[in-house]
Amino acid sequence: MDAIDMIKERRSIRKFKNEKVNRETMKDIVEISRWAPSWGNFQVARYTLVDDEATIKRLSTEGVNGFVYNLNTLKEAKGVAVLSFVKGKSGKLEGDDYATSKANVWEVFDAGIACQTFCLAAHGKGVGTVIMGVISDESISEIVSLPEEETVAALIVYGYADETPNATPRKDIDDILRFV
Ligand SMILES: Cc1cc2nc3c(=O)[nH]c(=O)nc-3n(C[C@H](O)[C@H](O)[C@H](O)COP(=O)(O)O)c2cc1C
């Protein structure tokens, strides 16, 4: 699939078929996601893939702050990626001081790039995704026993799409672009 088509045609998927994506396919998707760029090439993103029904149920009841929209999506989900990152690395050059005024924000930036890379890789493999930011990161950390040095960035629900959503609107190019 052409990279430009991939970027334009990926949609958030919130209805999934009653069919698990096999672990080999998910491993391929994470293998591709490894190629995401990152601050200092520190590669702080981590992927915890949950395909166990009881754990997905717990993620829905305890992990999305009761946000109905996300509860509904998770009800049908057969797979959820917990995207996390190792804290305290991105943003530093040498030593312990942060190199820019954005301090540790770069770790979230890295997680964002990893997140989009994962979603595009999944799209390329025929797997639909939706990113969830309305989450309770502390509950999720506990549910999946995240290592102490990591924190949760987002959930990515994944599976085979059971819907074909229309493209969501985008701002006009003149509203977002300026040349100097
Ligand atoms: C950081 C981030 C957080 C998001 N959080 C949620 C969420 O909690 N629930 C949800 O259903 N969609 C969520 N989305 C998906 C957006 O609503 C979606 O990407 C946007 O409406 C554009 O639609 P598209 O992905 O189909 O192009 C999130 C997307 C991003 C990038």
The ligand as an SDF file (V2000), in Angstrom:
LIG
                    3D

 31 33  0  0  0  0  0  0  0  0999 V2000
   -4.2660   11.4200   21.4350 C   0  0  0  0  0  0  0  0  0  0  0  0
   -5.5920   10.8930   20.9440 C   0  0  0  0  0  0  0  0  0  0  0  0
   -6.5690   10.5220   21.8600 C   0  0  0  0  0  0  0  0  0  0  0  0
   -7.7950    9.9990   21.4110 C   0  0  0  0  0  0  0  0  0  0  0  0
   -8.7060    9.5600   22.3320 N   0  0  0  0  0  0  0  0  0  0  0  0
   -9.8370    8.9350   21.9010 C   0  0  0  0  0  0  0  0  0  0  0  0
  -10.7190    8.3170   22.8400 C   0  0  0  0  0  0  0  0  0  0  0  0
  -10.5000    8.3400   24.0630 O   0  0  0  0  0  0  0  0  0  0  0  0
  -11.8060    7.6780   22.3450 N   0  0  0  0  0  0  0  0  0  0  0  0
  -12.0590    7.6020   20.9950 C   0  0  0  0  0  0  0  0  0  0  0  0
  -13.0640    6.9730   20.6240 O   0  0  0  0  0  0  0  0  0  0  0  0
  -11.2530    8.1710   20.0910 N   0  0  0  0  0  0  0  0  0  0  0  0
  -10.1280    8.8200   20.5020 C   0  0  0  0  0  0  0  0  0  0  0  0
   -9.2490    9.3420   19.5850 N   0  0  0  0  0  0  0  0  0  0  0  0
   -9.5330    9.2200   18.1370 C   0  0  0  0  0  0  0  0  0  0  0  0
   -9.9220   10.5820   17.5010 C   0  0  0  0  0  0  0  0  0  0  0  0
  -11.2270   10.9130   17.8970 O   0  0  0  0  0  0  0  0  0  0  0  0
   -9.7880   10.4560   15.9730 C   0  0  0  0  0  0  0  0  0  0  0  0
   -8.4580   10.1660   15.6220 O   0  0  0  0  0  0  0  0  0  0  0  0
  -10.2230   11.7520   15.2440 C   0  0  0  0  0  0  0  0  0  0  0  0
  -11.5870   12.0100   15.4500 O   0  0  0  0  0  0  0  0  0  0  0  0
   -9.9570   11.6770   13.7480 C   0  0  0  0  0  0  0  0  0  0  0  0
  -10.6290   10.5690   13.1730 O   0  0  0  0  0  0  0  0  0  0  0  0
   -9.8230    9.4210   12.3560 P   0  0  0  0  0  0  0  0  0  0  0  0
   -8.8710    8.7870   13.3120 O   0  0  0  0  0  0  0  0  0  0  0  0
  -10.8700    8.4580   11.8800 O   0  0  0  0  0  0  0  0  0  0  0  0
   -9.1050   10.0860   11.2190 O   0  0  0  0  0  0  0  0  0  0  0  0
   -8.0480    9.8910   20.0200 C   0  0  0  0  0  0  0  0  0  0  0  0
   -7.0500   10.2660   19.1090 C   0  0  0  0  0  0  0  0  0  0  0  0
   -5.8400   10.7480   19.5580 C   0  0  0  0  0  0  0  0  0  0  0  0
   -4.7640   11.0990   18.5510 C   0  0  0  0  0  0  0  0  0  0  0  0
  1  2  1  0
  2  3  1  0
  2 30  2  0
  3  4  2  0
  4  5  1  0
  4 28  1  0
  5  6  2  0
  6  7  1  0
  6 13  1  0
  7  8  2  0
  7  9  1  0
  9 10  1  0
 10 11  2  0
 10 12  1  0
 12 13  2  0
 13 14  1  0
 14 15  1  0
 14 28  1  0
 15 16  1  0
 16 17  1  0
 16 18  1  0
 18 19  1  0
 18 20  1  0
 20 21  1  0
 20 22  1  0
 22 23  1  0
 23 24  1  0
 24 25  2  0
 24 26  1  0
 24 27  1  0
 28 29  2  0
 29 30  1  0
 30 31  1  0
M  END
$$$$
